[in-house]
């Protein structure tokens, strides 16, 4: 496993991390025994960065992670997230920080995160969404700074809103954020324009999520695939979005074959290596729900980087589209 600096934190984190959303059960049925096996396998293979959230099964993902870490001696960093108070998701330009992230609420939520994870200090606490409207008065981040001074957390972050990921660039430059979690993949390459350079310049750690575009970039879905109603992907791929995505994945497959690398790299390997090619990226957190997936994802770290010519060719797959919950 290769390791990278997480911004200016001084922490060395595995470049392949563990995305813990599926452990909460929103990706269809999930057995906790499979979750425990996946986490143990990942840690055995050198993964030392896990991402979770309150919203992943109302804390279920956090509790399973805590259960596993109680039996491990390795230093494993855990990043979790606090959502805004109930209201529009993501927060709209008309929301106020007082409505969505009031101090009493933040303090109570952090205590819940500490309890679920079985610790007295969170490694990373991220606000689970944001709006550019909050930038003039980033009071929630000031509250998190006070919580850090009180020993409740170590690093402060934001998980970007999908429709306006660049809204946190000013906050990075002003020193409010230690880490930012961003969507960056073969279809979503906009962060390479300004976000990733700004993160590197400001020393902000970058956690890349949705590297497989919720699975389709692994090449495992065909047109007409149906997801169970209790699987969030049934909404993400609503309408003809899956069909259009599959067509684009086949173009990526053709590019890899033309480069003569189809036998060396799976499409999942290519997706991970593409994200890791940017020097601003600290870690990529593919979703992992069983031991097999843990092994496959961890193994990518040991493979050679993609050739520059293929990386340049893959830039053509940037896809301008609406976010999944308000446009296709």
C-alpha positions as CSV (number, residue, x, y, z in Angstrom):
1,X,0.0,0.0,0.0
2,X,1.3,3.5,-0.9
3,X,0.7,6.3,1.5
4,X,0.3,10.1,1.0
5,X,0.2,13.2,3.2
6,X,-3.3,14.3,4.2
7,X,-2.8,18.0,3.5
8,X,-0.8,19.7,6.2
9,X,-2.0,17.4,9.0
10,X,1.3,15.4,9.0
11,X,-0.7,12.2,8.7
12,X,0.3,9.5,6.2
13,X,-2.9,7.9,4.9
14,X,-3.4,5.1,2.5
15,X,-4.0,6.3,-1.0
16,X,-6.8,3.8,-1.2
17,X,-9.2,4.4,1.7
18,X,-12.5,2.7,2.7
19,X,-15.8,4.3,1.8
20,X,-18.3,3.2,4.5
21,X,-21.7,4.2,3.1
22,X,-22.8,0.7,2.1
23,X,-22.2,-0.5,5.6
24,X,-25.2,1.5,6.7
25,X,-27.5,-0.5,4.4
26,X,-28.7,2.1,1.9
27,X,-27.1,0.1,-1.0
28,X,-29.5,-2.8,-0.6
29,X,-29.2,-5.4,2.1
30,X,-26.0,-5.5,4.0
31,X,-25.0,-8.1,6.6
32,X,-22.9,-6.7,9.4
33,X,-20.7,-9.9,9.2
34,X,-19.8,-8.9,5.7
35,X,-19.0,-5.4,6.8
36,X,-16.7,-6.6,9.6
37,X,-14.9,-9.0,7.2
38,X,-14.5,-6.2,4.7
39,X,-13.0,-3.8,7.3
40,X,-10.7,-6.4,8.7
41,X,-9.5,-7.4,5.2
42,X,-8.9,-3.8,4.3
43,X,-6.9,-3.0,7.4
44,X,-4.9,-6.3,6.9
45,X,-3.9,-4.9,3.5
46,X,-2.8,-1.6,4.8
47,X,-5.8,0.7,4.4
48,X,-5.7,3.1,7.3
49,X,-8.3,5.7,6.3
50,X,-12.1,5.1,6.7
51,X,-14.9,7.5,5.8
52,X,-18.3,7.3,7.3
53,X,-21.2,9.5,8.4
54,X,-24.2,9.8,10.7
55,X,-26.4,9.4,7.6
56,X,-25.0,6.0,6.7
57,X,-27.7,4.0,8.4
58,X,-28.4,6.5,11.2
59,X,-25.0,5.7,12.7
60,X,-24.9,2.0,11.8
61,X,-21.8,2.4,9.7
62,X,-20.0,4.2,12.5
63,X,-20.9,1.5,15.0
64,X,-19.7,-1.3,12.9
65,X,-16.4,0.5,12.3
66,X,-16.0,1.1,16.0
67,X,-16.6,-2.6,16.7
68,X,-13.8,-3.6,14.3
69,X,-11.3,-1.0,15.5
70,X,-11.8,-2.1,19.1
71,X,-10.1,-5.3,18.1
72,X,-7.3,-3.8,16.1
73,X,-3.9,-2.4,17.2
74,X,-3.1,-0.5,14.0
75,X,-3.5,3.3,13.8
76,X,-6.6,3.8,11.6
77,X,-7.9,7.3,10.8
78,X,-11.7,7.7,10.7
79,X,-13.5,10.6,9.1
80,X,-17.2,11.1,9.8
81,X,-19.8,13.7,8.9
82,X,-22.4,15.8,10.6
83,X,-25.4,16.7,8.3
84,X,-27.2,20.0,8.5
85,X,-30.4,20.2,10.4
86,X,-33.5,19.0,8.4
87,X,-34.2,21.2,5.4
88,X,-33.4,21.3,1.7
89,X,-30.6,19.0,0.6
90,X,-28.2,20.5,-0.3
91,X,-28.8,23.8,1.6
92,X,-30.2,26.5,-0.7
93,X,-28.9,30.0,-1.2
94,X,-31.8,31.1,1.1
95,X,-30.7,28.9,4.1
96,X,-28.8,30.5,7.0
97,X,-26.1,28.9,9.1
98,X,-28.2,29.7,12.2
99,X,-31.0,27.5,10.8
100,X,-28.9,24.6,9.4
101,X,-25.8,24.4,11.7
102,X,-26.6,26.1,15.0
103,X,-24.0,25.6,17.8
104,X,-26.2,23.6,20.2
105,X,-27.0,21.2,17.4
106,X,-23.4,20.8,16.2
107,X,-22.2,20.1,19.8
108,X,-24.9,17.5,20.4
109,X,-24.2,15.9,17.0
110,X,-20.4,15.7,17.7
111,X,-21.2,14.0,21.0
112,X,-23.3,11.4,19.1
113,X,-20.4,10.8,16.6
114,X,-18.0,10.3,19.5
115,X,-20.3,7.8,21.2
116,X,-21.0,5.8,18.0
117,X,-17.3,5.6,17.2
118,X,-16.3,4.8,20.8
119,X,-13.7,7.5,21.1
120,X,-13.1,10.8,23.0
121,X,-11.7,12.6,20.0
122,X,-12.8,12.4,16.3
123,X,-9.9,12.2,13.8
124,X,-11.9,14.2,11.1
125,X,-15.3,15.8,11.4
126,X,-16.8,17.0,8.1
127,X,-19.9,19.0,7.6
128,X,-21.9,16.8,5.2
129,X,-23.0,19.6,2.9
130,X,-22.6,23.3,2.4
131,X,-23.8,26.3,0.3
132,X,-21.8,29.2,-1.1
133,X,-24.3,31.4,0.9
134,X,-22.6,30.4,4.1
135,X,-19.2,31.6,3.0
136,X,-19.8,35.2,4.3
137,X,-20.5,33.9,7.7
138,X,-18.8,30.5,8.2
139,X,-19.9,30.3,11.8
140,X,-20.1,26.5,11.9
141,X,-16.4,26.3,11.1
142,X,-15.7,28.6,13.9
143,X,-17.7,26.4,16.2
144,X,-15.7,23.3,15.0
145,X,-12.5,25.2,15.7
146,X,-13.7,25.7,19.3
147,X,-14.5,22.0,19.5
148,X,-11.0,21.2,18.3
149,X,-9.5,23.4,21.0
150,X,-11.7,21.5,23.5
151,X,-10.2,18.2,22.3
152,X,-13.3,16.9,20.6
153,X,-11.8,16.6,17.1
154,X,-8.6,16.9,15.3
155,X,-9.3,17.9,11.7
156,X,-12.1,20.0,10.2
157,X,-13.6,19.4,6.8
158,X,-16.5,19.8,4.4
159,X,-18.0,17.2,2.0
160,X,-18.9,19.3,-1.0
161,X,-22.4,19.8,-2.4
162,X,-22.5,18.0,-5.8
163,X,-23.9,21.0,-7.7
164,X,-21.3,23.5,-6.5
165,X,-18.1,21.8,-5.4
166,X,-16.0,25.0,-6.0
167,X,-18.0,26.8,-3.3
168,X,-15.4,25.8,-0.7
169,X,-12.3,27.1,-2.6
170,X,-12.4,30.5,-0.7
171,X,-12.7,28.7,2.6
172,X,-9.6,26.6,1.8
173,X,-7.6,29.7,0.9
174,X,-8.7,31.4,4.1
175,X,-7.4,28.5,6.2
176,X,-10.8,27.2,7.5
177,X,-10.5,23.7,6.2
178,X,-8.0,20.9,6.9
179,X,-9.6,18.5,4.4
180,X,-12.3,18.6,1.8
181,X,-14.2,15.6,0.4
182,X,-14.9,16.0,-3.3
183,X,-16.4,14.1,-6.2
184,X,-13.7,13.5,-8.8
185,X,-13.8,10.7,-11.4
186,X,-13.7,10.0,-15.1
187,X,-17.1,11.6,-15.7
188,X,-16.7,14.5,-13.2
189,X,-13.4,16.2,-14.0
190,X,-14.3,19.8,-13.2
191,X,-12.2,19.8,-9.9
192,X,-9.1,19.6,-12.0
193,X,-9.7,23.1,-13.3
194,X,-9.5,25.1,-10.0
195,X,-10.4,23.0,-7.0
196,X,-7.5,20.6,-6.9
197,X,-4.8,23.2,-7.7
198,X,-6.3,25.4,-4.9
199,X,-6.2,22.5,-2.5
200,X,-2.6,21.8,-3.2
201,X,-1.6,25.5,-2.9
202,X,-3.4,25.8,0.4
203,X,-2.3,22.5,1.9
204,X,-5.8,21.1,2.2
205,X,-6.1,17.4,2.2
206,X,-8.3,16.0,-0.6
207,X,-10.6,12.9,0.0
208,X,-12.0,11.7,-3.4
209,X,-15.5,10.1,-3.3
210,X,-17.7,8.6,-6.0
211,X,-14.6,7.5,-7.9
212,X,-16.7,4.7,-9.6
213,X,-19.7,7.0,-10.2
214,X,-21.7,4.8,-7.9
215,X,-20.4,1.6,-9.6
216,X,-21.0,2.2,-13.2
217,X,-17.3,3.0,-14.0
218,X,-16.3,-0.5,-12.9
219,X,-18.1,-1.7,-16.1
220,X,-20.2,-4.2,-14.2
221,X,-23.6,-2.8,-15.2
222,X,-25.5,-3.4,-18.5
223,X,-28.3,-1.4,-20.0
224,X,-31.6,-2.4,-18.4
225,X,-30.0,-3.3,-15.0
226,X,-32.5,-2.8,-12.2
227,X,-31.6,-1.8,-8.6
228,X,-33.8,-2.7,-5.6
229,X,-36.0,0.0,-4.3
230,X,-34.1,0.2,-1.1
231,X,-30.8,0.8,-3.0
232,X,-30.1,4.5,-3.4
233,X,-28.8,3.8,-6.9
234,X,-32.4,3.2,-8.1
235,X,-32.7,7.0,-7.7
236,X,-29.2,7.9,-8.8
237,X,-29.7,6.1,-12.1
238,X,-33.3,7.2,-12.6
239,X,-34.7,7.6,-16.1
240,X,-32.2,6.8,-18.9
241,X,-29.1,7.8,-16.9
242,X,-27.8,4.3,-16.5
243,X,-28.1,3.6,-20.2
244,X,-26.2,6.7,-21.1
245,X,-23.5,6.0,-18.6
246,X,-23.0,2.5,-19.8
247,X,-22.5,3.8,-23.4
248,X,-19.8,6.1,-22.1
249,X,-18.2,3.4,-20.1
250,X,-17.8,1.3,-23.3
251,X,-15.9,4.2,-24.8
252,X,-13.5,4.2,-21.8
253,X,-13.1,0.4,-22.3
254,X,-12.2,1.0,-25.9
255,X,-9.6,3.6,-24.9
256,X,-7.9,1.2,-22.5
257,X,-7.9,-1.6,-25.1
258,X,-6.4,0.7,-27.7
259,X,-3.6,1.6,-25.3
260,X,-2.9,-2.2,-25.0
261,X,-3.7,-2.3,-21.3
262,X,-7.0,-4.2,-21.1
263,X,-5.2,-7.3,-19.7
264,X,-3.4,-5.3,-17.0
265,X,-6.1,-3.0,-15.7
266,X,-9.7,-3.6,-15.0
267,X,-12.0,-0.6,-15.5
268,X,-12.2,-0.2,-11.8
269,X,-8.3,-0.1,-11.7
270,X,-8.4,2.6,-14.4
271,X,-11.0,4.7,-12.5
272,X,-8.9,4.6,-9.3
273,X,-5.6,5.3,-11.0
274,X,-7.1,8.2,-12.9
275,X,-8.2,9.9,-9.7
276,X,-4.9,9.1,-8.0
277,X,-2.9,10.6,-10.9
278,X,-3.6,14.2,-9.6
279,X,-0.9,15.2,-7.0
280,X,-3.4,17.1,-4.9
281,X,-5.3,13.9,-4.1
282,X,-4.6,12.5,-0.6
283,X,-6.8,9.4,-0.7
284,X,-9.6,7.8,-2.7
285,X,-12.4,6.1,-0.8
286,X,-14.2,3.6,-3.0
287,X,-17.3,2.0,-1.4
288,X,-16.4,-1.4,0.0
289,X,-19.0,-3.8,1.3
290,X,-17.2,-7.2,1.4
291,X,-13.7,-8.7,1.7
292,X,-13.4,-9.4,-2.0
293,X,-14.0,-5.7,-2.8
294,X,-11.5,-4.8,-0.1
295,X,-8.8,-7.0,-1.8
296,X,-9.5,-5.7,-5.3
297,X,-9.4,-2.1,-4.4
298,X,-6.3,-2.3,-2.1
299,X,-4.5,-4.2,-4.9
300,X,-4.7,-1.2,-7.2
301,X,-2.1,0.7,-5.1
302,X,0.6,-1.7,-6.1
303,X,0.0,-1.4,-9.8
304,X,2.0,0.9,-12.1
305,X,0.6,4.4,-12.8
306,X,-1.3,4.8,-16.0
307,X,0.7,6.1,-18.9
308,X,0.5,9.8,-19.6
309,X,-0.8,9.3,-23.0
310,X,-3.8,7.3,-21.7
311,X,-4.4,9.8,-18.9
312,X,-4.6,12.6,-21.5
313,X,-6.9,10.4,-23.7
314,X,-9.2,9.8,-20.7
315,X,-9.9,13.5,-20.2
316,X,-12.3,13.3,-23.1
317,X,-14.8,11.5,-20.9
318,X,-15.6,14.5,-18.8
319,X,-19.4,14.5,-18.8
320,X,-21.5,17.7,-18.2
321,X,-24.8,16.6,-16.6
322,X,-27.2,17.5,-13.9
323,X,-26.8,16.2,-10.4
324,X,-28.7,13.0,-9.7
325,X,-31.5,14.4,-7.4
326,X,-32.5,17.4,-9.4
327,X,-31.7,16.8,-13.1
328,X,-30.3,14.2,-15.4
